[in-house]
Amino acid sequence: MYNINNLIKSISIRGYFTLLALIVTISVYAQELTLKGVIVDETDTPLIGATIQAKGTSTGAITDFDGKFTLKAKKGATISISYIGYKTQELKFNGQRSINIKMVPDNQALDEVVVVGYGAMKRSDLTGSVASVAAKDIEGFQTSSVAGALGGQIAGVQITSTDGTPGAGFNINIRGVGSLTGDSSPLYIVDGFQVDNINDIPPTDIASIDVLKDASLTAIYGAKGGNGVVIVTTKSAQQGKITVGVNAQMSVSKLSKKLDLMDAYDYVQYQYDWAASNGGMRSGPAKYFRANFGNPNDLDLYKYAPTHDWQDQVMGETPLNYSTNVTVGGGSEKFRFNTSLTQSEDKGIILGSGVRRTNLNVKINAQLTKNLTLTMNPRFTYRRDTGAGGDKVGSGGIIDVLRYRPSNGLREFATWDPATVDPDDEAIFAYTNPKSDIGQNVKLKHAYSYTNQFSLDW
């Protein structure tokens, strides 16, 4: 009787837990619901490409040609709907299955001031194609270059890195302009002066960026503006009490994915198969196999031999990158100044690579007379590059890391007396590795740049 009661009690407890697990499963499953809807403009025309996102998550959707979308979100989430030229709308998701949203034009966007070649105009007064990026749009990007922060921000502008090394430059193409032999870079204007590039301008110094795409807007620059014009305006001196601002960022870099390569045993087994299929085990390749890897009957020893993971040793760094900015500005009606000092360091995941930058940007505005104003803008840049880059690893660049053998055969277990071996034969099996390549290709480059711009306004 005692055993029967225990059995009934045990079944009851297990049934209770089973029911509880089922309820929890149903509750978890029911957290995400499907929301469908249509987004239209003020004339009830479907909007193509409107963005719908659950705030605080990475879940989002884009409307199709009919303005329709489908989004999965949790009950109680805040849904954000945005579209260029329209005010962003937010609503509480209470579990409704469908919604219809009519977007409201953002008239304030039409009153934004856009810098063009011959001054500043309201966006509503422009007839050409121009795109603008404000300081708030690039503040949160983990990059030491403003060009890197522009990626994906402007329609019709393609931004690509020249290579993957730290501090690498960027290629900017406007309207898909490209050339096999010529330079398709746009014209860069920083605070009214032409520069070669904007790679070393920190995002914290930016007030606004305007990209002129249309021929009617770039005509004032002549042939130089044929590929478009990028106009950068840095932060200016403001009247008022002296203020101090500090901005700091930190990030960690890591190789996102490693390739699955051969270990020591797989590699030696592959060498054995190759030697056996090229003349048998009495051929020349077989002799070299025995000299380098030993008796084929003893290949199981390599299951316990060390495997050199060159991916991990060369690209396994997890460097800490940082960027700090200190801004001091203020002044009176007749004299104003703004000083920005930025120090940043980007270390690469490749062993020994990195770049360090120091940028000092000063803007001084002095009213000399009632109608005469002097503006000065001295700018200093220091840059230090270390590491030879990915193309200096081996004979074929960083891809060579994947080709280095993970085992040195018998030389992992023993050494030979140099007097008893043929130097030419031994040279064939001489073990080189990408770490030694990096050690032999060391680069330490210091670059300094100083410019001083001034203007008189009457």
C-alpha positions in Angstrom: 0.0 0.0 0.0 2.9 2.3 0.9 4.4 1.8 -2.6 1.1 2.4 -4.3 0.6 5.7 -2.5 4.2 6.8 -3.3 3.6 5.9 -7.0 0.3 8.0 -7.1 2.1 10.9 -5.4 5.0 10.7 -7.8 2.7 10.6 -10.8 0.8 13.7 -9.4 4.0 15.6 -8.9 5.2 14.8 -12.4 1.9 15.7 -13.9 2.0 19.1 -12.1 5.4 19.9 -13.5 4.4 18.8 -17.0 1.4 21.1 -16.8 3.6 23.9 -15.5 6.1 23.4 -18.3 3.3 23.5 -20.9 1.9 26.7 -19.5 5.4 28.3 -19.5 6.0 27.1 -23.1 2.7 28.6 -24.3 3.4 31.8 -22.4 6.9 32.2 -24.0 5.6 31.3 -27.4 2.8 33.9 -27.1 5.2 36.7 -26.3 5.8 37.5 -30.0 2.8 38.3 -32.2 2.5 39.1 -35.9 1.5 42.7 -36.9 0.5 43.6 -40.4 -0.3 47.0 -41.9 -0.2 49.6 -44.6 1.7 52.9 -44.7 0.5 55.7 -46.9 1.4 59.4 -47.4 -0.8 62.4 -46.9 -2.6 61.7 -50.3 -3.2 58.0 -49.3 -0.5 56.8 -51.8 1.4 53.8 -50.5 4.9 54.5 -49.3 7.6 52.2 -50.6 10.6 51.6 -48.3 9.2 53.0 -45.1 10.9 51.6 -42.0 8.9 49.9 -39.2 10.9 48.9 -36.1 10.2 47.7 -32.6 12.1 50.1 -30.4 14.9 48.7 -28.3 15.3 45.6 -30.5 16.8 44.7 -33.9 13.4 43.5 -35.2 12.3 45.6 -38.2 10.5 45.6 -41.5 10.3 47.7 -44.7 7.1 48.3 -46.7 6.7 46.8 -50.2 5.4 48.3 -53.4 1.9 48.4 -52.0 3.0 50.0 -48.7 2.4 46.8 -46.8 4.6 45.2 -44.1 4.7 42.3 -41.7 6.4 42.6 -38.3 6.8 40.3 -35.3 6.8 42.1 -32.0 6.0 41.5 -28.3 2.8 42.8 -26.8 3.5 46.2 -25.2 6.4 47.1 -27.5 6.7 50.6 -29.0 6.5 50.5 -32.8 8.4 53.3 -34.7 7.4 54.2 -38.3 9.8 56.5 -40.2 10.3 57.7 -43.8 12.5 60.4 -45.3 10.7 63.7 -45.4 8.0 62.6 -43.0 7.7 62.9 -39.2 8.5 59.7 -37.3 5.4 58.2 -35.6 5.3 55.8 -32.6 2.5 53.7 -31.3 1.9 51.1 -28.6 1.5 47.6 -29.8 -1.4 46.1 -27.8 -1.8 42.9 -29.7 -3.8 44.3 -32.7 -3.4 42.3 -35.9 -3.3 45.1 -38.4 -2.8 48.9 -38.5 -3.1 51.6 -41.1 -0.7 54.6 -40.8 -0.9 57.9 -42.6 2.4 59.7 -42.5 2.6 63.5 -42.0 5.2 65.6 -44.0 8.0 67.1 -42.0 7.9 70.7 -43.1 10.8 71.5 -40.8 13.0 69.4 -43.1 12.2 71.7 -45.9 13.4 74.7 -43.9 16.9 73.1 -43.2 19.8 75.2 -44.3 22.0 73.5 -46.9 25.5 74.6 -47.7 26.1 74.9 -51.4 29.0 76.3 -53.4 27.7 79.9 -53.5 26.4 80.1 -49.9 23.6 78.6 -47.9 20.0 78.0 -49.0 16.8 76.5 -47.6 16.2 73.0 -48.8 12.8 74.0 -50.1 14.5 76.6 -52.5 16.8 74.0 -54.1 16.0 72.5 -57.4 19.0 70.1 -57.6 19.7 66.9 -55.8 21.4 67.3 -52.4 21.7 65.1 -49.3 22.6 66.2 -45.8 23.9 64.5 -42.7 23.7 66.3 -39.3 26.1 65.8 -36.4 23.5 63.8 -34.4 23.4 61.2 -37.2 27.0 60.2 -36.8 27.7 60.8 -33.2 27.3 57.2 -32.1 29.4 55.5 -34.7 32.5 53.6 -33.5 34.9 55.0 -36.1 37.7 57.5 -35.9 37.0 58.8 -39.5 33.9 60.8 -40.6 34.1 59.0 -43.9 33.5 55.7 -42.2 30.5 57.0 -40.3 28.8 58.1 -43.6 28.4 54.5 -44.8 24.7 53.8 -45.4 23.6 57.3 -44.4 23.1 58.9 -47.8 21.1 57.4 -50.7 23.1 57.2 -54.0 26.5 57.5 -52.3 28.7 54.4 -52.1 31.4 54.3 -49.5 34.0 51.5 -49.4 37.2 51.0 -47.5 40.4 50.7 -49.5 41.4 47.6 -47.4 40.8 46.1 -44.0 43.8 47.6 -42.2 43.3 50.0 -39.3 43.1 53.6 -40.4 42.6 52.6 -44.1 41.2 55.3 -46.4 37.7 55.3 -47.9 36.6 55.6 -51.5 33.4 57.7 -52.0 31.4 57.4 -55.2 28.4 59.6 -55.9 25.6 58.6 -58.3 27.5 55.4 -59.1 30.3 57.2 -60.9 33.2 54.9 -61.5 36.2 54.6 -63.7 38.6 51.8 -64.7 41.6 54.2 -65.2 40.7 57.6 -63.9 39.8 59.0 -60.5 36.1 59.0 -59.7 36.5 60.6 -56.2 34.3 63.7 -55.5 35.6 67.1 -54.6 36.0 67.7 -50.9 35.4 71.1 -49.4 36.0 71.5 -45.6 34.9 74.9 -44.2 35.1 76.5 -47.6 38.6 75.1 -48.6 39.4 72.3 -50.9 41.1 69.2 -49.3 42.3 65.9 -50.7 40.1 63.7 -48.4 38.2 63.6 -45.2 39.7 60.4 -43.7 41.4 62.1 -40.8 38.5 64.3 -39.6 37.0 62.9 -36.4 33.2 62.6 -36.3 33.1 64.7 -33.1 34.2 67.8 -35.1 31.4 67.6 -37.6 28.5 70.1 -37.6 27.0 69.0 -40.9 27.8 67.3 -44.2 26.1 68.2 -47.5 26.6 66.1 -50.6 25.8 67.9 -53.9 24.9 65.4 -56.6 23.2 67.5 -59.3 25.1 69.2 -62.1 23.3 72.5 -61.5 24.7 72.6 -57.9 28.3 71.5 -58.8 28.7 73.7 -61.8 30.3 76.5 -59.8 33.2 74.1 -59.1 33.8 73.4 -62.8 35.3 70.2 -63.9 36.5 69.3 -60.4 32.9 68.9 -59.3 32.1 66.5 -62.1 32.0 63.5 -59.7 30.0 65.4 -57.1 30.9 67.6 -54.2 31.1 66.7 -50.4 30.9 69.8 -48.3 32.0 69.4 -44.6 31.2 72.1 -42.0 33.0 71.7 -38.7 31.7 73.0 -35.4 32.1 76.8 -35.0 32.7 79.1 -32.1 29.5 80.1 -30.2 28.9 83.1 -28.1 28.4 82.6 -24.4 30.1 81.3 -21.3 33.1 79.1 -21.8 32.0 75.5 -21.8 34.0 72.2 -21.6 32.7 69.0 -23.2 34.2 65.5 -23.0 33.3 62.6 -25.2 34.9 59.1 -24.9 34.2 55.8 -26.6 35.7 52.3 -26.3 35.3 49.2 -28.4 36.8 45.7 -28.7 37.7 44.1 -32.1 37.6 40.4 -32.8 37.6 38.1 -35.8 34.0 37.3 -36.2 34.5 33.8 -37.8 37.4 31.4 -38.2 37.6 28.9 -41.0 37.7 25.3 -40.2 41.1 24.1 -41.4 43.1 20.8 -41.2 44.7 19.8 -37.9 48.1 18.1 -37.8 46.8 14.6 -38.4 44.5 15.6 -41.3 47.3 17.5 -43.0 49.8 14.6 -42.7 47.2 12.2 -43.9 46.5 14.4 -46.9 50.3 14.5 -47.7 50.4 10.7 -47.5 47.4 10.4 -49.9 49.1 12.8 -52.4 52.4 11.0 -52.3 50.8 7.6 -52.7 48.8 8.8 -55.7 51.9 10.2 -57.4 54.0 7.2 -58.2 53.4 5.0 -55.2 55.4 4.7 -51.9 58.7 4.1 -53.7 58.5 7.3 -55.8 60.3 10.6 -55.3 57.3 12.2 -53.5 57.1 9.2 -51.2 60.8 9.6 -50.2 60.2 13.3 -49.4 57.1 12.2 -47.4 59.2 9.8 -45.3 61.9 12.3 -44.8 59.5 14.9 -43.6 56.7 12.9 -41.8 58.2 9.5 -41.1 56.9 6.0 -41.5 53.4 5.9 -42.9 52.6 3.2 -40.4 53.2 5.6 -37.6 50.8 8.4 -38.8 48.6 7.9 -35.7 51.3 9.8 -33.7 50.1 13.0 -35.3 46.8 12.7 -33.6 48.6 13.7 -30.5 51.0 16.2 -32.1 50.5 19.9 -31.6 48.5 21.8 -34.3 49.6 25.3 -35.1 46.4 27.4 -35.5 47.9 30.3 -37.5 44.5 32.0 -37.7 44.4 32.3 -34.0 48.1 33.3 -33.6 48.0 36.0 -36.3 44.4 37.2 -36.2 43.4 36.2 -32.7 44.0 39.6 -31.2 41.1 41.2 -29.2 42.5 44.8 -29.1 40.9 47.6 -27.1 40.2 50.6 -29.3 39.4 54.1 -27.9 38.5 57.6 -28.9 38.5 60.6 -26.6 37.5 64.2 -27.4 37.7 67.4 -25.4 36.0 70.5 -26.6 36.4 74.0 -25.1 34.5 76.9 -26.5 32.8 80.2 -25.8 33.4 83.9 -25.9 31.8 87.3 -26.3 30.0 88.9 -29.2 33.2 90.3 -30.6 35.5 87.3 -29.9 34.6 83.7 -30.0 36.6 80.5 -30.1 36.2 76.7 -30.2 39.0 74.2 -29.6 38.6 70.5 -30.2 41.3 67.9 -29.3 40.7 64.3 -30.3 42.9 61.3 -29.5 42.1 57.9 -31.0 43.7 54.5 -31.5 42.5 51.7 -33.6 44.4 48.4 -33.3 43.9 45.7 -35.9 43.1 42.0 -35.3 46.3 41.3 -37.2 49.3 41.0 -35.0 51.2 44.2 -34.6 48.9 46.4 -36.7 47.3 49.7 -35.6 46.9 53.4 -36.1 46.9 56.3 -33.6 45.6 59.7 -34.4 45.8 63.1 -32.7 43.6 65.9 -34.2 43.6 69.5 -33.0 41.0 71.8 -34.6 40.8 75.5 -33.5 38.2 78.0 -34.8 38.5 81.7 -33.9 36.0 84.3 -34.9 36.8 88.0 -34.2 34.8 91.0 -35.1 37.4 93.6 -36.1 35.0 96.4 -37.0 31.2 96.8 -37.3 31.3 95.3 -40.8 34.6 93.3 -40.8 34.9 89.8 -39.3 38.1 87.7 -39.2 37.8 83.9 -39.1 40.8 81.7 -38.4 40.9 77.9 -38.5 44.3 76.3 -37.7 44.2 72.5 -37.9 46.9 70.0 -36.8 46.9 66.2 -37.4 49.4 63.6 -36.2 49.1 60.0 -37.3 51.2 56.9 -36.4 50.8 53.7 -38.4 52.3 50.4 -37.2 52.3 47.0 -38.9 53.0 46.2 -42.5 49.4 45.4 -43.3 47.6 42.3 -44.5 49.4 42.3 -47.9 52.8 41.8 -46.3 52.0 38.5 -44.6 53.7 35.7 -46.7 53.9 36.0 -50.5 50.2 36.3 -51.1 48.9 38.5 -48.3 46.8 37.6 -45.4 45.2 34.7 -47.4 48.6 32.9 -47.0 47.8 32.4 -43.3 45.3 29.7 -44.5 48.0 28.0 -46.6 50.7 27.6 -43.9 51.0 24.0 -42.8 49.7 23.3 -39.3 52.5 20.8 -38.6 56.2 20.6 -39.3 56.3 16.8 -39.4 59.1 15.0 -37.7 60.7 18.4 -36.8 58.0 18.7 -34.2 59.6 15.8 -32.4 63.3 15.9 -33.1 66.2 17.9 -34.6 68.9 17.0 -37.1 72.6 17.6 -36.9 73.3 20.1 -39.7 76.4 18.2 -40.7 74.4 15.0 -41.4 71.8 16.5 -43.8 71.8 18.0 -47.2 71.2 21.8 -46.9 69.3 22.0 -50.1 66.9 19.2 -49.0 66.5 20.7 -45.6 65.7 24.1 -47.1 62.7 22.5 -48.8 61.3 21.6 -45.4 62.5 24.8 -43.6 59.6 25.9 -41.5 58.4 29.4 -42.1 55.3 30.9 -40.5 53.2 34.0 -40.8 54.3 35.3 -37.4 57.9 35.4 -38.6 56.8 37.2 -41.8 55.1 39.9 -39.6 58.2 40.2 -37.5 60.4 40.7 -40.6 58.0 43.2 -42.2 57.8 45.9 -39.6 56.5 49.4 -40.4 56.4 52.4 -38.2 55.3 55.5 -40.0 54.8 59.0 -38.5 52.8 61.6 -40.4 52.2 65.3 -39.5 49.9 67.7 -41.1 49.2 71.4 -40.4 46.9 73.8 -42.2 45.8 77.3 -41.3 42.8 78.8 -43.0 41.6 82.4 -42.5 39.0 84.6 -44.2 37.7 88.1 -43.9 34.0 88.8 -44.2 32.7 92.3 -45.0 
